Amino acid sequence: MESLLIGSLHKPSFPVTAQISSLPIGSNSAAHGLKCKDFKNSEKLYAMPMRLQLKRQNLMQHNAGNTIITLNPKRGSNSKYIVNSASGQSIESEPPSKSTQRSVQNTFDAFYRFSRPHTVIGTALSIISVSLLAVEKLSDVSPLFFAGVLEAIVAALLMNIYIVGLNQLSDIEIDKVNKPYLPLASGEYSVTTGVMIVSSFAILSFLLGWLVGSWPLFCALFVSFVLGTAYSIDLPLLRWKRFAVVAAMCILAVRAVIVQIAFYLHVQMYVYGRPAVFAKPVVFATAFMSFFSVVIALFKDIPDIVGDKIYGIQSFTVRLGQEKVFWICISLLEMAYVVALFVGATSSCTWSKWTTVIGHTLLGLLLWNRAKSVDLTSKAAITSFYMFIWKLFYAEYLLIPLVR
């Protein structure tokens, strides 16, 4: 690494200008070509040997890309030089193995944030949960069942990443305000990289759905693709996220209807070869998740109010205000938990009755208690509560298979 050292040496009897083009670290170096001028005599060129011993302990002070180096050519000297580092990195380079490991970690971390992991977890849990609703007896839990569920999960997760990735591609400028940690907004991913990822994942999702040969699965992927594209992409008559009601309906259609019904039918009809029969647990799951999906659609915009206002996204939060939308969401969820209590109480199965009643009671109380302590003036607090709602979403999918 080339460095420019600028400084002054001790005790020269005449003005000296020295230019050192390169100075290896941890070794002795000679400064050649010192140009000196004696004002009484004619101009002469002197070669003045100078041993500069750089000690590692002197390479400690860094400031704004510069490195302050204390050079001790002889005892008692206290000269300082500034090294302008073009790379801004530590002078002592990392070992190749650590550099490679760090690069892999950074790549994984960027993709982890790009995939929006809370949605990935929600998709996987929802598919497992509704698939279990098709299980009628213990012998139904077979390798065929696990293979069918795995096919559905992989295909759905590929499509899920396409949808959230496309949304980020369409919202780069907005995310620079609302979510600057996302890879496209932060510049970790270029637009080209983002396009390549979402295109590849959409193609792989459809390819897997086609190879599996399950029409409920393929229909779920296709409808999710259409609604996810229309929700985000900025084309005439599209970008439905600009319209609060339409945006909420898109999320409700995918999270509440497509996931519950299509993936249930995938197991019921394709895996088990049975006729399409919608039992009580399937109807309950669809109705309950309709409430939950509306809440997610409304709540996700509460912490993003600043960027949405700037770029003209007319969400309910922009139109009604954060506090009003917050308590609308809490009210809808509490209503859903009350309905779930009545559904559980009418069950003819004792263990199902007590499990669903106690479970939904605890979740409803936990929601209310947490909601009362949220600081609505803090974006961090609102975002944390939004992640808490997703945890309630996960918990509900643990209770749904117990409804009988």
ChimeraX attribute file (.defattr): number of C-alpha atoms within 10 A of each C-alpha:
attribute: neighborCount
match mode: 1-to-1
recipient: residues
	/A:1	10
	/A:2	14
	/A:3	17
	/A:4	16
	/A:5	20
	/A:6	14
	/A:7	13
	/A:8	14
	/A:9	16
	/A:10	12
	/A:11	7
	/A:12	8
	/A:13	7
	/A:14	10
	/A:15	11
	/A:16	12
	/A:17	14
	/A:18	16
	/A:19	14
	/A:20	16
	/A:21	11
	/A:22	13
	/A:23	18
	/A:24	11
	/A:25	15
	/A:26	11
	/A:27	11
	/A:28	12
	/A:29	17
	/A:30	14
	/A:31	17
	/A:32	15
	/A:33	15
	/A:34	17
	/A:35	16
	/A:36	17
	/A:37	16
	/A:38	12
	/A:39	9
	/A:40	6
	/A:41	7
	/A:42	7
	/A:43	11
	/A:44	9
	/A:45	11
	/A:46	12
	/A:47	12
	/A:48	13
	/A:49	12
	/A:50	14
	/A:51	15
	/A:52	16
	/A:53	17
	/A:54	20
	/A:55	14
	/A:56	11
	/A:57	9
	/A:58	13
	/A:59	17
	/A:60	11
	/A:61	11
	/A:62	14
	/A:63	10
	/A:64	8
	/A:65	13
	/A:66	17
	/A:67	22
	/A:68	17
	/A:69	21
	/A:70	20
	/A:71	19
	/A:72	19
	/A:73	16
	/A:74	12
	/A:75	6
	/A:76	8
	/A:77	13
	/A:78	12
	/A:79	14
	/A:80	16
	/A:81	17
	/A:82	17
	/A:83	18
	/A:84	18
	/A:85	17
	/A:86	12
	/A:87	10
	/A:88	13
	/A:89	10
	/A:90	13
	/A:91	12
	/A:92	10
	/A:93	8
	/A:94	10
	/A:95	8
	/A:96	9
	/A:97	9
	/A:98	10
	/A:99	12
	/A:100	12
	/A:101	11
	/A:102	12
	/A:103	12
	/A:104	12
	/A:105	11
	/A:106	13
	/A:107	13
	/A:108	12
	/A:109	12
	/A:110	17
	/A:111	17
	/A:112	13
	/A:113	13
	/A:114	20
	/A:115	20
	/A:116	15
	/A:117	13
	/A:118	13
	/A:119	15
	/A:120	18
	/A:121	14
	/A:122	18
	/A:123	19
	/A:124	18
	/A:125	19
	/A:126	26
	/A:127	22
	/A:128	20
	/A:129	23
	/A:130	26
	/A:131	26
	/A:132	20
	/A:133	23
	/A:134	26
	/A:135	16
	/A:136	9
	/A:137	7
	/A:138	7
	/A:139	8
	/A:140	15
	/A:141	12
	/A:142	9
	/A:143	9
	/A:144	13
	/A:145	19
	/A:146	16
	/A:147	12
	/A:148	19
	/A:149	22
	/A:150	15
	/A:151	16
	/A:152	28
	/A:153	21
	/A:154	16
	/A:155	24
	/A:156	28
	/A:157	22
	/A:158	22
	/A:159	26
	/A:160	25
	/A:161	23
	/A:162	27
	/A:163	24
	/A:164	19
	/A:165	23
	/A:166	21
	/A:167	20
	/A:168	24
	/A:169	22
	/A:170	16
	/A:171	20
	/A:172	20
	/A:173	16
	/A:174	21
	/A:175	21
	/A:176	16
	/A:177	16
	/A:178	20
	/A:179	19
	/A:180	15
	/A:181	16
	/A:182	22
	/A:183	21
	/A:184	24
	/A:185	22
	/A:186	14
	/A:187	13
	/A:188	15
	/A:189	17
	/A:190	14
	/A:191	16
	/A:192	9
	/A:193	12
	/A:194	19
	/A:195	15
	/A:196	11
	/A:197	17
	/A:198	22
	/A:199	14
	/A:200	14
	/A:201	20
	/A:202	22
	/A:203	14
	/A:204	16
	/A:205	24
	/A:206	21
	/A:207	13
	/A:208	18
	/A:209	24
	/A:210	14
	/A:211	10
	/A:212	16
	/A:213	11
	/A:214	19
	/A:215	16
	/A:216	22
	/A:217	28
	/A:218	25
	/A:219	16
	/A:220	24
	/A:221	26
	/A:222	17
	/A:223	14
	/A:224	24
	/A:225	20
	/A:226	12
	/A:227	19
	/A:228	25
	/A:229	19
	/A:230	18
	/A:231	25
	/A:232	23
	/A:233	19
	/A:234	17
	/A:235	9
	/A:236	6
	/A:237	8
	/A:238	14
	/A:239	19
	/A:240	23
	/A:241	24
	/A:242	18
	/A:243	14
	/A:244	19
	/A:245	16
	/A:246	14
	/A:247	22
	/A:248	21
	/A:249	20
	/A:250	22
	/A:251	24
	/A:252	23
	/A:253	18
	/A:254	21
	/A:255	22
	/A:256	23
	/A:257	20
	/A:258	21
	/A:259	25
	/A:260	26
	/A:261	20
	/A:262	22
	/A:263	30
	/A:264	27
	/A:265	26
	/A:266	24
	/A:267	28
	/A:268	23
	/A:269	18
	/A:270	19
	/A:271	18
	/A:272	16
	/A:273	11
	/A:274	12
	/A:275	10
	/A:276	12
	/A:277	12
	/A:278	14
	/A:279	11
	/A:280	13
	/A:281	18
	/A:282	22
	/A:283	13
	/A:284	18
	/A:285	26
	/A:286	20
	/A:287	17
	/A:288	20
	/A:289	23
	/A:290	21
	/A:291	19
	/A:292	24
	/A:293	23
	/A:294	23
	/A:295	24
	/A:296	20
	/A:297	22
	/A:298	22
	/A:299	25
	/A:300	16
	/A:301	24
	/A:302	24
	/A:303	23
	/A:304	22
	/A:305	22
	/A:306	14
	/A:307	19
	/A:308	21
	/A:309	15
	/A:310	10
	/A:311	12
	/A:312	11
	/A:313	20
	/A:314	18
	/A:315	25
	/A:316	21
	/A:317	24
	/A:318	19
	/A:319	13
	/A:320	11
	/A:321	13
	/A:322	20
	/A:323	13
	/A:324	11
	/A:325	20
	/A:326	19
	/A:327	14
	/A:328	14
	/A:329	20
	/A:330	18
	/A:331	14
	/A:332	15
	/A:333	25
	/A:334	20
	/A:335	15
	/A:336	19
	/A:337	23
	/A:338	16
	/A:339	16
	/A:340	22
	/A:341	19
	/A:342	13
	/A:343	18
	/A:344	25
	/A:345	17
	/A:346	13
	/A:347	17
	/A:348	10
	/A:349	13
	/A:350	12
	/A:351	13
	/A:352	18
	/A:353	21
	/A:354	15
	/A:355	16
	/A:356	25
	/A:357	21
	/A:358	13
	/A:359	19
	/A:360	23
	/A:361	17
	/A:362	12
	/A:363	17
	/A:364	19
	/A:365	13
	/A:366	12
	/A:367	18
	/A:368	14
	/A:369	11
	/A:370	11
	/A:371	16
	/A:372	9
	/A:373	10
	/A:374	14
	/A:375	13
	/A:376	16
	/A:377	11
	/A:378	11
	/A:379	15
	/A:380	12
	/A:381	14
	/A:382	22
	/A:383	18
	/A:384	13
	/A:385	19
	/A:386	19
	/A:387	13
	/A:388	14
	/A:389	20
	/A:390	17
	/A:391	14
	/A:392	18
	/A:393	18
	/A:394	19
	/A:395	16
	/A:396	23
	/A:397	19
	/A:398	15
	/A:399	16
	/A:400	21
	/A:401	21
	/A:402	18
	/A:403	22
	/A:404	21
